[in-house]
Amino acid sequence: MLKPTSPENTKTGAAISGYCPALKTGFQEITLRAQEMHHAIAGLSFRALQWIPGLAGPARWVKSAHDVIVDSIYTTVRHSGGGLLAVAAFAEPHVAAAVNTSAAVPPGHLSTRLRGALNAVVGDHLASSASPLAITMGFYAAGHPIPFTADGLRAHLPNPGDRLCLLIHGLGCDEHHWQRAAVADASGQDYGQQLQAELGYTPLYLRYNTGLAVADNGRQLAWQLQKLLAVYPQPVDELVLIGHSMGGLVARSACEQAAAENLSWLDRTRMVICLGSPHQGAPLEQLGHAVTAALHRSDVTAPLGKIANARSVGIKNLRYGLRAVSPQPQTASALSGVALRFIGANLTRNADHPLGHILGDGLVTLGSATAPYLMGDVDAVRLGGLNHMALLNDPRVYQQIKKWLSA
């Protein structure tokens, strides 16, 4: 079980190091898998030769010599390349410190997005190896982590209100993705900024390691919200969670775990809104699991299966959706009066087009996004002509969110 964590306390302007050790691990694993595949392919030929009368003995001798030579070559490549990357890893922190000219300027969006994508793929490995590239969950404002102190909150939230709205990004993303194109209207504001201007909600943005298990991120979020409300400058009357894709699963998991732990913030939570969240699983990861299993059926392709299987547990969780967290379907009534609202998208203009049940928004089907099996205070809306990432910044999505929260 992961312990509750705090936002990253490193200087926000610091260049993040740790890429070279990650590259070293990846390089060594790939060369090892290539070596295994080489042996598997060569083994097919040598086994065939051993069936030919008179060639069995020479074939075994040639195979032994071949294996010694091949293993020597791959070992040399693996150790020489790993050695160079080890030297680079030693120098990397010093280079990062040298380019860190200002602690007041957060890392650029490209750097943050690259780190988010890396965490999506191997975030569980980064966390278990204590890599500085592993993202620590925290609430962010303008790229800066918000400390869990009253003064820190006031510094980053000049006018904190008693109604909070937390926006939770999806797999491989970060809080900047809510502003990737802003909402396509004259305001140029994201959902949180518009909710603040029109309904008085104070927006907060979560950043987290999407490569960790959904349940682990849900547990961390549950305790972080408990700590946040304990130091918030004023009593919070209402909390709303808005999650995109995996973010919706993390939000629901946090609520379920808060209910199990009897955490007080759940009593103030009015609504959880999920945008394109794969509550019943994502077809792409289901296909990925099937392909990985198929690759393991052959000695030749098994090394490729090992590479595919190295993807993070966070990605693997998307095969099952929220069932990866709670095998039994959770009803809304079990969440102490928390309303559940779902938005699913269809690539076709007609939101109810039959293809929506197959294609959905390109990554999540309509059935998975709208969770029709749930009972209680649940409502779901389908929108046509939207892809998965467009749910982050579409005027129709915002108007629906506003409609729900204004009711």
C-alpha positions as a Markdown table, in Angstrom:
| # | Residue | x | y | z |
|---|---|---|---|---|
| 1 | Met | 0.0 | 0.0 | 0.0 |
| 2 | Leu | 1.3 | 3.4 | -1.0 |
| 3 | Lys | 1.6 | 6.0 | 1.7 |
| 4 | Pro | 0.0 | 9.4 | 1.2 |
| 5 | Thr | 2.4 | 11.8 | -0.5 |
| 6 | Ser | 2.9 | 15.5 | -0.6 |
| 7 | Pro | 3.4 | 17.7 | -3.7 |
| 8 | Glu | 6.9 | 17.8 | -5.0 |
| 9 | Asn | 9.1 | 20.0 | -2.9 |
| 10 | Thr | 11.9 | 20.4 | -5.4 |
| 11 | Lys | 12.5 | 23.8 | -7.0 |
| 12 | Thr | 10.0 | 24.2 | -9.7 |
| 13 | Gly | 12.6 | 25.7 | -12.0 |
| 14 | Ala | 15.0 | 22.8 | -11.7 |
| 15 | Ala | 15.7 | 20.7 | -14.8 |
| 16 | Ile | 14.7 | 17.2 | -14.0 |
| 17 | Ser | 17.4 | 14.6 | -14.2 |
| 18 | Gly | 17.1 | 10.8 | -14.4 |
| 19 | Tyr | 16.6 | 10.3 | -18.1 |
| 20 | Cys | 20.0 | 8.6 | -18.6 |
| 21 | Pro | 19.4 | 5.9 | -16.0 |
| 22 | Ala | 16.0 | 5.3 | -17.6 |
| 23 | Leu | 17.6 | 5.1 | -21.0 |
| 24 | Lys | 20.2 | 2.7 | -19.7 |
| 25 | Thr | 17.6 | 0.3 | -18.3 |
| 26 | Gly | 15.6 | 0.5 | -21.5 |
| 27 | Phe | 18.7 | 0.0 | -23.7 |
| 28 | Gln | 19.8 | -3.1 | -21.7 |
| 29 | Glu | 16.4 | -4.6 | -21.7 |
| 30 | Ile | 15.9 | -4.2 | -25.4 |
| 31 | Thr | 19.4 | -5.6 | -26.2 |
| 32 | Leu | 18.6 | -8.6 | -23.9 |
| 33 | Arg | 15.3 | -9.2 | -25.7 |
| 34 | Ala | 17.1 | -8.9 | -29.1 |
| 35 | Gln | 19.6 | -11.5 | -27.9 |
| 36 | Glu | 16.7 | -13.9 | -26.9 |
| 37 | Met | 15.0 | -13.4 | -30.3 |
| 38 | His | 18.3 | -14.0 | -32.1 |
| 39 | His | 18.8 | -17.3 | -30.2 |
| 40 | Ala | 15.2 | -18.3 | -30.9 |
| 41 | Ile | 15.4 | -17.7 | -34.6 |
| 42 | Ala | 18.8 | -19.4 | -34.9 |
| 43 | Gly | 17.5 | -22.3 | -32.8 |
| 44 | Leu | 14.9 | -23.1 | -35.5 |
| 45 | Ser | 17.5 | -23.5 | -38.1 |
| 46 | Phe | 19.8 | -25.6 | -36.0 |
| 47 | Arg | 17.0 | -27.9 | -34.9 |
| 48 | Ala | 16.1 | -28.5 | -38.5 |
| 49 | Leu | 19.7 | -29.4 | -39.4 |
| 50 | Gln | 19.8 | -31.9 | -36.6 |
| 51 | Trp | 17.1 | -33.9 | -38.3 |
| 52 | Ile | 19.4 | -34.4 | -41.4 |
| 53 | Pro | 21.4 | -37.6 | -41.3 |
| 54 | Gly | 25.1 | -37.0 | -40.7 |
| 55 | Leu | 24.6 | -33.3 | -39.8 |
| 56 | Ala | 23.4 | -33.7 | -36.2 |
| 57 | Gly | 26.9 | -33.7 | -34.6 |
| 58 | Pro | 28.3 | -30.8 | -36.7 |
| 59 | Ala | 25.1 | -28.8 | -36.2 |
| 60 | Arg | 25.5 | -29.1 | -32.4 |
| 61 | Trp | 29.1 | -28.0 | -32.6 |
| 62 | Val | 28.3 | -25.0 | -34.9 |
| 63 | Lys | 25.4 | -24.1 | -32.6 |
| 64 | Ser | 27.7 | -24.0 | -29.5 |
| 65 | Ala | 30.2 | -21.8 | -31.3 |
| 66 | His | 27.4 | -19.6 | -32.6 |
| 67 | Asp | 25.9 | -19.2 | -29.1 |
| 68 | Val | 29.3 | -18.2 | -27.6 |
| 69 | Ile | 30.0 | -15.6 | -30.3 |
| 70 | Val | 26.5 | -14.1 | -30.2 |
| 71 | Asp | 26.4 | -13.9 | -26.5 |
| 72 | Ser | 29.8 | -12.2 | -26.5 |
| 73 | Ile | 28.7 | -9.7 | -29.0 |
| 74 | Tyr | 25.4 | -8.8 | -27.2 |
| 75 | Thr | 27.2 | -8.7 | -23.8 |
| 76 | Thr | 29.8 | -6.3 | -25.2 |
| 77 | Val | 27.1 | -4.1 | -26.7 |
| 78 | Arg | 25.0 | -4.2 | -23.6 |
| 79 | His | 27.9 | -3.3 | -21.2 |
| 80 | Ser | 29.5 | -0.7 | -23.5 |
| 81 | Gly | 26.3 | 1.1 | -24.1 |
| 82 | Gly | 25.3 | 0.8 | -20.5 |
| 83 | Gly | 28.7 | 2.1 | -19.4 |
| 84 | Leu | 28.4 | 5.2 | -21.6 |
| 85 | Leu | 24.9 | 5.8 | -20.3 |
| 86 | Ala | 26.1 | 5.3 | -16.7 |
| 87 | Val | 28.7 | 8.0 | -17.3 |
| 88 | Ala | 26.1 | 10.3 | -18.8 |
| 89 | Ala | 23.8 | 9.5 | -15.8 |
| 90 | Phe | 26.7 | 10.7 | -13.4 |
| 91 | Ala | 27.0 | 13.9 | -15.3 |
| 92 | Glu | 23.3 | 14.5 | -15.8 |
| 93 | Pro | 22.5 | 16.1 | -12.4 |
| 94 | His | 25.4 | 18.5 | -12.7 |
| 95 | Val | 24.2 | 19.6 | -16.2 |
| 96 | Ala | 20.7 | 20.0 | -14.8 |
| 97 | Ala | 21.9 | 22.1 | -12.0 |
| 98 | Ala | 24.0 | 24.2 | -14.4 |
| 99 | Val | 21.0 | 25.0 | -16.6 |
| 100 | Asn | 18.7 | 25.8 | -13.6 |
| 101 | Thr | 19.0 | 29.6 | -13.8 |
| 102 | Ser | 15.7 | 30.4 | -12.1 |
| 103 | Ala | 13.7 | 28.6 | -9.4 |
| 104 | Ala | 10.8 | 30.9 | -10.1 |
| 105 | Val | 10.2 | 29.5 | -13.6 |
| 106 | Pro | 8.6 | 26.1 | -13.9 |
| 107 | Pro | 9.8 | 23.5 | -16.5 |
| 108 | Gly | 8.4 | 24.1 | -20.0 |
| 109 | His | 5.4 | 22.3 | -21.3 |
| 110 | Leu | 7.4 | 20.1 | -23.6 |
| 111 | Ser | 9.6 | 18.8 | -20.7 |
| 112 | Thr | 6.5 | 18.3 | -18.5 |
| 113 | Arg | 4.6 | 16.4 | -21.2 |
| 114 | Leu | 7.6 | 14.2 | -22.0 |
| 115 | Arg | 7.9 | 13.3 | -18.3 |
| 116 | Gly | 4.1 | 12.6 | -18.2 |
| 117 | Ala | 4.3 | 10.3 | -21.2 |
| 118 | Leu | 7.3 | 8.4 | -19.7 |
| 119 | Asn | 5.4 | 8.0 | -16.4 |
| 120 | Ala | 2.4 | 6.6 | -18.3 |
| 121 | Val | 4.5 | 3.9 | -19.9 |
| 122 | Val | 6.9 | 2.9 | -17.0 |
| 123 | Gly | 5.7 | 5.1 | -14.1 |
| 124 | Asp | 5.4 | 2.1 | -11.8 |
| 125 | His | 9.1 | 1.2 | -12.4 |
| 126 | Leu | 10.2 | 4.8 | -12.0 |
| 127 | Ala | 8.4 | 5.0 | -8.7 |
| 128 | Ser | 9.7 | 1.6 | -7.4 |
| 129 | Ser | 13.3 | 2.6 | -8.4 |
| 130 | Ala | 13.0 | 6.0 | -6.7 |
| 131 | Ser | 13.8 | 7.7 | -10.0 |
| 132 | Pro | 13.6 | 11.5 | -10.0 |
| 133 | Leu | 11.5 | 11.2 | -13.1 |
| 134 | Ala | 8.7 | 9.6 | -11.1 |
| 135 | Ile | 5.9 | 12.2 | -10.7 |
| 136 | Thr | 4.7 | 12.8 | -7.2 |
| 137 | Met | 1.0 | 13.5 | -6.9 |
| 138 | Gly | 0.2 | 17.1 | -6.0 |
| 139 | Phe | -2.1 | 20.0 | -6.7 |
| 140 | Tyr | -0.7 | 22.5 | -9.2 |
| 141 | Ala | -1.2 | 26.2 | -10.2 |
| 142 | Ala | 0.5 | 27.7 | -13.2 |
| 143 | Gly | 3.0 | 24.8 | -13.3 |
| 144 | His | 3.9 | 25.2 | -9.6 |
| 145 | Pro | 3.1 | 22.6 | -6.9 |
| 146 | Ile | 0.9 | 24.0 | -4.1 |
| 147 | Pro | 2.3 | 23.3 | -0.6 |
| 148 | Phe | -0.1 | 21.9 | 2.0 |
| 149 | Thr | 0.1 | 25.0 | 4.2 |
| 150 | Ala | -2.3 | 27.9 | 4.6 |
| 151 | Asp | 0.3 | 30.4 | 3.4 |
| 152 | Gly | 1.2 | 28.2 | 0.4 |
| 153 | Leu | -2.5 | 28.0 | -0.6 |
| 154 | Arg | -3.0 | 31.7 | -0.3 |
| 155 | Ala | 0.1 | 32.4 | -2.4 |
| 156 | His | -1.1 | 30.2 | -5.2 |
| 157 | Leu | -4.9 | 30.8 | -4.8 |
| 158 | Pro | -5.2 | 34.6 | -4.2 |
| 159 | Asn | -9.0 | 34.4 | -3.7 |
| 160 | Pro | -9.9 | 31.0 | -2.4 |
| 161 | Gly | -13.6 | 30.3 | -2.3 |
| 162 | Asp | -15.6 | 27.8 | -0.3 |
| 163 | Arg | -16.5 | 25.8 | -3.5 |
| 164 | Leu | -13.7 | 23.8 | -4.9 |
| 165 | Cys | -13.4 | 22.1 | -8.3 |
| 166 | Leu | -10.6 | 19.6 | -8.9 |
| 167 | Leu | -9.6 | 18.8 | -12.5 |
| 168 | Ile | -7.9 | 15.4 | -12.9 |
| 169 | His | -6.1 | 14.6 | -16.2 |
| 170 | Gly | -5.9 | 11.3 | -18.0 |
| 171 | Leu | -3.2 | 8.8 | -19.0 |
| 172 | Gly | 0.2 | 10.3 | -20.0 |
| 173 | Cys | -1.1 | 13.9 | -19.6 |
| 174 | Asp | -0.7 | 16.7 | -17.0 |
| 175 | Glu | -2.7 | 19.7 | -15.9 |
| 176 | His | -1.6 | 21.7 | -18.9 |
| 177 | His | -3.7 | 19.5 | -21.2 |
| 178 | Trp | -6.8 | 21.2 | -19.9 |
| 179 | Gln | -5.4 | 24.3 | -21.6 |
| 180 | Arg | -4.0 | 22.6 | -24.7 |
| 181 | Ala | -6.3 | 24.6 | -27.0 |
| 182 | Ala | -8.4 | 26.3 | -24.3 |
| 183 | Val | -12.1 | 26.1 | -24.7 |
| 184 | Ala | -12.9 | 27.1 | -28.3 |
| 185 | Asp | -14.8 | 30.3 | -27.4 |
| 186 | Ala | -14.0 | 34.0 | -27.0 |
| 187 | Ser | -12.9 | 33.6 | -23.4 |
| 188 | Gly | -9.9 | 31.3 | -24.1 |
| 189 | Gln | -10.3 | 29.8 | -20.7 |
| 190 | Asp | -10.3 | 26.2 | -19.6 |
| 191 | Tyr | -13.2 | 24.5 | -17.8 |
| 192 | Gly | -11.8 | 25.4 | -14.3 |
| 193 | Gln | -11.3 | 29.1 | -15.2 |
| 194 | Gln | -14.8 | 29.3 | -16.7 |
| 195 | Leu | -16.4 | 27.7 | -13.6 |
| 196 | Gln | -14.6 | 30.2 | -11.4 |
| 197 | Ala | -15.8 | 33.1 | -13.5 |
| 198 | Glu | -19.4 | 32.0 | -13.9 |
| 199 | Leu | -20.2 | 29.8 | -10.9 |
| 200 | Gly | -17.6 | 30.9 | -8.3 |
| 201 | Tyr | -15.7 | 27.6 | -8.1 |
| 202 | Thr | -12.0 | 27.8 | -7.1 |
| 203 | Pro | -10.2 | 25.5 | -9.6 |
| 204 | Leu | -7.4 | 23.1 | -8.6 |
| 205 | Tyr | -5.4 | 20.9 | -11.0 |
| 206 | Leu | -4.0 | 17.5 | -10.1 |
| 207 | Arg | -0.8 | 16.1 | -11.5 |
| 208 | Tyr | 0.0 | 12.4 | -10.8 |
| 209 | Asn | 1.9 | 9.4 | -12.0 |
| 210 | Thr | -0.5 | 7.7 | -14.4 |
| 211 | Gly | 1.7 | 4.6 | -14.6 |
| 212 | Leu | 0.7 | 3.6 | -11.1 |
| 213 | Ala | -2.3 | 1.4 | -10.4 |
| 214 | Val | -5.6 | 3.3 | -10.4 |
| 215 | Ala | -6.3 | 2.1 | -6.9 |
| 216 | Asp | -3.0 | 3.5 | -5.7 |
| 217 | Asn | -3.6 | 6.8 | -7.2 |
| 218 | Gly | -7.1 | 6.8 | -5.8 |
| 219 | Arg | -5.8 | 6.1 | -2.3 |
| 220 | Gln | -3.2 | 8.9 | -2.6 |
| 221 | Leu | -5.8 | 11.4 | -3.8 |
| 222 | Ala | -8.2 | 10.5 | -1.0 |
| 223 | Trp | -5.6 | 11.3 | 1.6 |
| 224 | Gln | -4.3 | 14.4 | -0.3 |
| 225 | Leu | -7.8 | 15.8 | -0.3 |
| 226 | Gln | -8.1 | 15.1 | 3.4 |
| 227 | Lys | -4.8 | 17.0 | 4.0 |
| 228 | Leu | -5.8 | 19.8 | 1.7 |
| 229 | Leu | -9.1 | 20.6 | 3.4 |
| 230 | Ala | -7.4 | 20.5 | 6.8 |
| 231 | Val | -5.2 | 23.5 | 5.9 |
| 232 | Tyr | -7.5 | 25.3 | 3.4 |
| 233 | Pro | -7.9 | 29.0 | 4.4 |
| 234 | Gln | -11.7 | 28.6 | 5.0 |
| 235 | Pro | -14.3 | 25.9 | 5.5 |
| 236 | Val | -15.2 | 24.1 | 2.2 |
| 237 | Asp | -18.9 | 23.8 | 1.5 |
| 238 | Glu | -18.7 | 22.0 | -1.8 |
| 239 | Leu | -16.2 | 19.9 | -3.7 |
| 240 | Val | -16.6 | 18.7 | -7.3 |
| 241 | Leu | -14.2 | 16.3 | -9.1 |
| 242 | Ile | -13.9 | 16.4 | -12.9 |
| 243 | Gly | -11.8 | 13.7 | -14.4 |
| 244 | His | -10.8 | 13.0 | -18.0 |
| 245 | Ser | -10.3 | 9.4 | -19.1 |
| 246 | Met | -8.2 | 7.7 | -16.4 |
| 247 | Gly | -8.8 | 10.7 | -14.3 |
| 248 | Gly | -12.4 | 9.8 | -13.9 |
| 249 | Leu | -11.5 | 6.3 | -12.6 |
| 250 | Val | -9.0 | 7.9 | -10.1 |
| 251 | Ala | -11.8 | 10.3 | -8.9 |
| 252 | Arg | -14.3 | 7.4 | -8.4 |
| 253 | Ser | -11.6 | 5.3 | -6.7 |
| 254 | Ala | -10.7 | 8.1 | -4.4 |
| 255 | Cys | -14.4 | 8.5 | -3.4 |
| 256 | Glu | -14.8 | 4.7 | -2.8 |
| 257 | Gln | -11.6 | 4.6 | -0.6 |
| 258 | Ala | -12.7 | 7.8 | 1.3 |
| 259 | Ala | -16.0 | 6.0 | 2.0 |
| 260 | Ala | -14.1 | 2.9 | 3.3 |
| 261 | Glu | -11.7 | 5.1 | 5.4 |
| 262 | Asn | -14.5 | 7.4 | 6.6 |
| 263 | Leu | -12.7 | 10.5 | 5.4 |
| 264 | Ser | -14.5 | 13.7 | 6.0 |
| 265 | Trp | -14.0 | 15.4 | 2.6 |
| 266 | Leu | -16.4 | 12.9 | 1.0 |
| 267 | Asp | -19.3 | 14.5 | 3.0 |
| 268 | Arg | -18.6 | 17.8 | 1.1 |
| 269 | Thr | -18.3 | 16.2 | -2.3 |
| 270 | Arg | -21.3 | 17.0 | -4.4 |
| 271 | Met | -20.5 | 15.5 | -7.8 |
| 272 | Val | -18.0 | 13.5 | -9.8 |
| 273 | Ile | -18.0 | 14.3 | -13.5 |
| 274 | Cys | -16.2 | 11.8 | -15.8 |
| 275 | Leu | -15.3 | 12.8 | -19.4 |
| 276 | Gly | -14.6 | 9.8 | -21.7 |
| 277 | Ser | -13.6 | 7.5 | -18.8 |
| 278 | Pro | -13.4 | 3.8 | -19.5 |
| 279 | His | -15.5 | 2.5 | -16.6 |
| 280 | Gln | -15.9 | -0.9 | -18.3 |
| 281 | Gly | -12.4 | -0.9 | -19.8 |
| 282 | Ala | -10.7 | 0.5 | -22.9 |
| 283 | Pro | -10.7 | -1.6 | -26.1 |
| 284 | Leu | -7.2 | -0.5 | -27.1 |
| 285 | Glu | -5.7 | -2.0 | -23.9 |
| 286 | Gln | -7.9 | -5.1 | -24.2 |
| 287 | Leu | -6.5 | -5.5 | -27.7 |
| 288 | Gly | -2.9 | -4.9 | -26.3 |
| 289 | His | -3.4 | -7.7 | -23.8 |
| 290 | Ala | -4.6 | -10.1 | -26.5 |
| 291 | Val | -1.6 | -9.2 | -28.7 |
| 292 | Thr | 0.8 | -9.7 | -25.8 |
| 293 | Ala | -0.6 | -13.1 | -25.0 |
| 294 | Ala | -0.3 | -14.1 | -28.7 |
| 295 | Leu | 3.3 | -13.0 | -28.9 |
| 296 | His | 4.2 | -15.3 | -25.9 |
| 297 | Arg | 2.9 | -18.3 | -27.8 |
| 298 | Ser | 6.1 | -18.5 | -29.9 |
| 299 | Asp | 9.7 | -18.7 | -28.8 |
| 300 | Val | 10.6 | -16.3 | -31.6 |
| 301 | Thr | 8.1 | -13.6 | -30.7 |
| 302 | Ala | 8.2 | -14.1 | -26.9 |
| 303 | Pro | 10.9 | -11.5 | -26.4 |
| 304 | Leu | 8.6 | -9.0 | -28.1 |
| 305 | Gly | 5.8 | -10.1 | -25.7 |
| 306 | Lys | 8.1 | -9.4 | -22.8 |
| 307 | Ile | 8.7 | -5.9 | -24.1 |
| 308 | Ala | 5.0 | -5.3 | -24.6 |
| 309 | Asn | 4.2 | -6.7 | -21.1 |
| 310 | Ala | 6.6 | -4.2 | -19.6 |
| 311 | Arg | 4.0 | -1.4 | -19.9 |
| 312 | Ser | 2.9 | 0.1 | -16.7 |
| 313 | Val | 0.3 | -1.3 | -14.4 |
| 314 | Gly | -1.7 | 1.9 | -14.9 |
| 315 | Ile | -2.1 | 1.1 | -18.6 |
| 316 | Lys | -2.9 | -2.5 | -17.8 |
| 317 | Asn | -5.7 | -1.4 | -15.4 |
| 318 | Leu | -7.4 | 0.2 | -18.4 |
| 319 | Arg | -8.2 | -3.3 | -19.6 |
| 320 | Tyr | -10.8 | -3.6 | -16.9 |
| 321 | Gly | -11.7 | 0.1 | -16.1 |
| 322 | Leu | -12.9 | 0.5 | -12.5 |
| 323 | Arg | -13.3 | -3.2 | -12.2 |
| 324 | Ala | -9.5 | -3.2 | -11.7 |
| 325 | Val | -10.2 | -1.3 | -8.5 |
| 326 | Ser | -13.5 | -2.8 | -7.4 |
| 327 | Pro | -14.5 | -6.1 | -8.9 |
| 328 | Gln | -18.2 | -5.5 | -7.9 |
| 329 | Pro | -19.9 | -2.6 | -9.7 |
| 330 | Gln | -20.2 | 0.3 | -7.3 |
| 331 | Thr | -23.6 | 2.0 | -7.1 |
| 332 | Ala | -23.9 | 5.8 | -6.7 |
| 333 | Ser | -25.9 | 5.4 | -3.5 |
| 334 | Ala | -22.9 | 3.7 | -1.8 |
| 335 | Leu | -20.9 | 7.0 | -2.2 |
| 336 | Ser | -22.9 | 8.9 | 0.5 |
| 337 | Gly | -24.9 | 11.1 | -1.8 |
| 338 | Val | -22.2 | 11.8 | -4.4 |
| 339 | Ala | -23.8 | 12.4 | -7.8 |
| 340 | Leu | -22.1 | 10.7 | -10.8 |
| 341 | Arg | -22.2 | 12.4 | -14.2 |
| 342 | Phe | -20.8 | 10.9 | -17.4 |
| 343 | Ile | -20.0 | 12.3 | -20.8 |
| 344 | Gly | -19.3 | 10.0 | -23.7 |
| 345 | Ala | -18.3 | 11.0 | -27.2 |
| 346 | Asn | -18.9 | 9.6 | -30.6 |
| 347 | Leu | -16.7 | 10.2 | -33.6 |
| 348 | Thr | -19.7 | 10.5 | -35.9 |
| 349 | Arg | -21.9 | 13.7 | -35.8 |
| 350 | Asn | -24.8 | 11.6 | -34.6 |
| 351 | Ala | -24.2 | 11.0 | -30.9 |
| 352 | Asp | -26.4 | 7.9 | -31.1 |
| 353 | His | -24.9 | 6.4 | -34.2 |
| 354 | Pro | -24.5 | 2.6 | -33.9 |
| 355 | Leu | -20.8 | 2.9 | -34.7 |
| 356 | Gly | -20.5 | 4.8 | -31.3 |
| 357 | His | -20.9 | 1.5 | -29.5 |
| 358 | Ile | -17.8 | 0.2 | -31.4 |
| 359 | Leu | -15.6 | 3.2 | -32.0 |
| 360 | Gly | -16.9 | 5.7 | -29.4 |
| 361 | Asp | -14.5 | 8.6 | -29.2 |
| 362 | Gly | -11.7 | 6.6 | -30.8 |
| 363 | Leu | -10.3 | 5.2 | -27.5 |
| 364 | Val | -13.4 | 4.6 | -25.3 |
| 365 | Thr | -16.7 | 3.2 | -26.4 |
| 366 | Leu | -20.0 | 4.9 | -25.5 |
| 367 | Gly | -21.1 | 2.1 | -23.3 |
| 368 | Ser | -17.9 | 2.1 | -21.3 |
| 369 | Ala | -17.9 | 6.0 | -21.0 |
| 370 | Thr | -21.5 | 6.3 | -19.8 |
| 371 | Ala | -21.5 | 3.2 | -17.5 |
| 372 | Pro | -25.2 | 2.3 | -18.0 |
| 373 | Tyr | -25.1 | -0.4 | -15.3 |
| 374 | Leu | -24.9 | 2.0 | -12.4 |
| 375 | Met | -27.9 | 2.8 | -10.2 |
| 376 | Gly | -28.6 | 5.8 | -8.1 |
| 377 | Asp | -28.0 | 9.5 | -8.7 |
| 378 | Val | -26.4 | 9.0 | -12.2 |
| 379 | Asp | -26.8 | 10.9 | -15.4 |
| 380 | Ala | -25.0 | 10.4 | -18.7 |
| 381 | Val | -24.9 | 12.5 | -21.9 |
| 382 | Arg | -23.6 | 11.5 | -25.4 |
| 383 | Leu | -22.0 | 14.1 | -27.7 |
| 384 | Gly | -21.3 | 13.6 | -31.4 |
| 385 | Gly | -18.4 | 14.7 | -33.5 |
| 386 | Leu | -15.8 | 14.6 | -30.7 |
| 387 | Asn | -12.7 | 12.5 | -30.3 |
| 388 | His | -11.2 | 11.5 | -26.9 |
| 389 | Met | -8.8 | 14.4 | -26.4 |
| 390 | Ala | -11.4 | 17.0 | -27.7 |
| 391 | Leu | -13.4 | 16.3 | -24.5 |
| 392 | Leu | -10.8 | 18.3 | -22.7 |
| 393 | Asn | -11.7 | 21.6 | -24.3 |
| 394 | Asp | -15.0 | 21.6 | -26.1 |
| 395 | Pro | -17.7 | 24.3 | -25.5 |
| 396 | Arg | -20.5 | 21.7 | -25.5 |
| 397 | Val | -18.7 | 19.7 | -22.8 |
| 398 | Tyr | -18.4 | 22.8 | -20.7 |
| 399 | Gln | -22.0 | 23.8 | -21.2 |
| 400 | Gln | -23.1 | 20.4 | -20.0 |
| 401 | Ile | -20.8 | 20.6 | -16.9 |
| 402 | Lys | -22.2 | 24.0 | -16.2 |
| 403 | Lys | -25.7 | 22.8 | -16.6 |
| 404 | Trp | -25.2 | 20.0 | -14.1 |
| 405 | Leu | -23.5 | 22.2 | -11.5 |
| 406 | Ser | -26.1 | 25.0 | -11.9 |
| 407 | Ala | -29.0 | 22.6 | -11.2 |
